[in-house]
Structure formats: C-alpha cells, structure tokens
Amino acid sequence: MKETLPLKIFNDDEFGPIKVFLSRCHNVAYGVTIDGEVFVKVPFVGRRSFLSDIANINEDMRLKLRKIINRQTLKKKEQEAVAAPAVYDENTVIDIWGLQLKIIRGNKQLTQLVGNEIRIQLLPDDNILAPDIQSRIKNVIVASMKIKSRKELPVWLDRLARQHGFTYTGVSINSAQSRWGSCSYLKHINLSFYLLLLPQHLIEYVLLHELCHTVEMNHGPRFYALLNSVCGGHAEDYRQEMKKYRTNL
Ligand SMILES: [Zn+2]
C-alpha cells in the first residue's frame, strides 16, 4: 500500500494525534489503523468547512471508535501470540508439520535434516542464546521447511487437482510472506513455504483456494460457491480461522 501524507494532524485528548486525509467520498469517515491509531478522511470537495468540524468528535463516534480500537487490540494480541518470536533452545518444540528440532552438543558444529528431524549440533561451550546461534537455528528451520514444502506441497496439490477435476500448468514454491499462495492467469500456482505453519486442513484450504482460481480468476460469488463446494461447506469457517495465522517464524 502506498503511504499517503496526511493533510494535517490534530490532537485529541482521548485518541491522541489524529491524521486527516483527503478522500474522494462525500462524507467524513473515521477509521482505526491496525495499530489502533484513529484517522479521518475528509471529502476533497468542501474540505474547509469539514476541517473546522472534525476536531470535535461527538460521543456516538467516540463510542464506535473505542469499540474498534478494542477489537483491533485483541486481534493484534492474538496474532502476536501465534507469531511470538521464539527463543530456540534444547527444549524448544516446534510444531511445523511433523518437523522436529533436536539440538545436541558435540565437537563440531553440524546441521542435518534426517527424515523429519532437524539436527543441530553445537559446540560444548556455544551460548545457545547468542544472536548468531539463534539466527543460525532459525535459518536451519527455514531451510528444512523449504525442503519439506518442495517435496510435499506439489504432490498434495496434484492429488487435490485430480480429486476435484482442476487443471493447472505448474507449481512453484516461494518465500512470500505477504500471501500464502497465488494463481497466475496462465494457471500457474505459487505457494509460500510458510504454508507449513498452518494446520493441515488450512493448508488444504489454501491449495483448494488457488485451484479454484484456475476456474474463477476473481473473488466473486461464483468463486466462493466453488470453493465452498470443494471444502465440504467449510470455506467460511476456514477463512475465519486463517486470520489467526501469519507468515512469521
Ligand atoms: Zn484468491
């Protein structure tokens, strides 16, 4: 999204600095960012008269804004709980599609992926909490996720496509953090390796979502009807559940 500069900023006793933006709508519209900051959009036409008004937010609007802010705060906390930056140590249990982390000590530093086991060997006096060791562990987990997703996601996608009669031209696994998957107009499907952070039924939901785009390229009613039919009527539940997850390690 493009960062637009505010027209002005005014200070509210309750909500703090409030940025004012110009908009093409006809009415003044208040809103709250994901970080809980209140902003207001003012119609371009007649902006001068609106500007003198907006500094006095009425009680009705205050009530609404408080509710939105509470909801946003809750949502953010939920997301942070899921995406909590982990500190890795010998006791860390990772929950990534069967991958297990095993940190051991030995006479040289080693990393190996043996089946589902990510083996990391540190030197006896390596400080596991040191930033370089922490980022090394994280990198090894990421690399293992990439290997596993390249091996398993295309097979899974293919199985679902056959099962539901979809055709696509190819599949790639990427490191996208902004989206779980996408489908080009040439019906090439891209999947993010971060999908492995989701529970299996949601991974399947994303795969089916992208497969449905091979038939319906938009997110219109026909798309959702199709998606819902291949999801056994659970598309909306899954869509809601997806909101808990982020592409974060
Ligand atoms: Zn889509």
Residues whose N, C-alpha, C, O or C-beta is under 5 A from the ligand:
A	BS01	ZN	none
